[in-house]
Amino acid sequence: MPRFPDLSMGDALELKKPHACGGSRWTVVRLGMDIGVLCEKCGRRLLLPRSQLERRVRRHLPSTPTPEGPDGPGPTT
């Protein structure tokens, strides 16, 4: 059974081992069989198989909705 079946775009993950830059917080930027994550400290992107990412995650921090909505501020006129 998947450990994090409710991953969504923008969720923050804390991994067990820090990245080479020293950061351990990552943001989910792609979903599917492979999960794309972005290091919040240096901006490096990784594409990992879901099974491998699930083993590396220490904590799953759900994204907080912004007042403008999940896609950011609306269009300006």
Contacts in CASP RR format, 6 or more apart in sequence:
PFRMAT RR
TARGET T0000
AUTHOR 0000-0000-0000
METHOD contacts of the structure
MODEL  1
MPRFPDLSMGDALELKKPHACGGSRWTVVRLGMDIGVLCEKCGRRLLLPR
SQLERRVRRHLPSTPTPEGPDGPGPTT
2 50 0 8 1.000
2 54 0 8 1.000
3 54 0 8 1.000
3 57 0 8 1.000
4 54 0 8 1.000
4 57 0 8 1.000
4 60 0 8 1.000
6 62 0 8 1.000
7 28 0 8 1.000
7 31 0 8 1.000
7 35 0 8 1.000
7 60 0 8 1.000
8 28 0 8 1.000
8 31 0 8 1.000
8 62 0 8 1.000
8 63 0 8 1.000
9 28 0 8 1.000
9 29 0 8 1.000
9 30 0 8 1.000
9 31 0 8 1.000
9 63 0 8 1.000
9 70 0 8 1.000
10 27 0 8 1.000
10 28 0 8 1.000
10 29 0 8 1.000
10 63 0 8 1.000
11 27 0 8 1.000
11 28 0 8 1.000
11 60 0 8 1.000
11 61 0 8 1.000
11 62 0 8 1.000
11 63 0 8 1.000
12 25 0 8 1.000
12 26 0 8 1.000
12 27 0 8 1.000
12 28 0 8 1.000
12 40 0 8 1.000
12 61 0 8 1.000
12 62 0 8 1.000
12 63 0 8 1.000
13 25 0 8 1.000
13 26 0 8 1.000
13 27 0 8 1.000
13 28 0 8 1.000
13 37 0 8 1.000
13 53 0 8 1.000
13 57 0 8 1.000
13 59 0 8 1.000
13 60 0 8 1.000
13 61 0 8 1.000
14 24 0 8 1.000
14 25 0 8 1.000
14 26 0 8 1.000
14 57 0 8 1.000
14 58 0 8 1.000
14 59 0 8 1.000
14 61 0 8 1.000
15 24 0 8 1.000
15 26 0 8 1.000
15 56 0 8 1.000
15 57 0 8 1.000
15 58 0 8 1.000
16 56 0 8 1.000
16 57 0 8 1.000
16 58 0 8 1.000
17 24 0 8 1.000
17 56 0 8 1.000
18 24 0 8 1.000
19 26 0 8 1.000
19 39 0 8 1.000
19 41 0 8 1.000
19 42 0 8 1.000
19 44 0 8 1.000
21 39 0 8 1.000
21 41 0 8 1.000
21 42 0 8 1.000
21 44 0 8 1.000
22 41 0 8 1.000
23 39 0 8 1.000
23 40 0 8 1.000
23 41 0 8 1.000
23 42 0 8 1.000
24 58 0 8 1.000
25 39 0 8 1.000
25 40 0 8 1.000
25 41 0 8 1.000
26 37 0 8 1.000
26 38 0 8 1.000
26 39 0 8 1.000
26 40 0 8 1.000
26 46 0 8 1.000
27 37 0 8 1.000
27 38 0 8 1.000
27 40 0 8 1.000
28 35 0 8 1.000
28 36 0 8 1.000
28 37 0 8 1.000
29 36 0 8 1.000
29 37 0 8 1.000
29 38 0 8 1.000
29 45 0 8 1.000
30 36 0 8 1.000
30 47 0 8 1.000
32 50 0 8 1.000
33 49 0 8 1.000
33 50 0 8 1.000
34 47 0 8 1.000
34 48 0 8 1.000
34 49 0 8 1.000
34 50 0 8 1.000
35 47 0 8 1.000
35 48 0 8 1.000
35 49 0 8 1.000
35 50 0 8 1.000
35 53 0 8 1.000
36 45 0 8 1.000
36 46 0 8 1.000
36 47 0 8 1.000
36 48 0 8 1.000
37 45 0 8 1.000
37 46 0 8 1.000
37 48 0 8 1.000
37 53 0 8 1.000
38 44 0 8 1.000
38 45 0 8 1.000
39 45 0 8 1.000
39 46 0 8 1.000
48 56 0 8 1.000
63 70 0 8 1.000
66 72 0 8 1.000
68 74 0 8 1.000
END
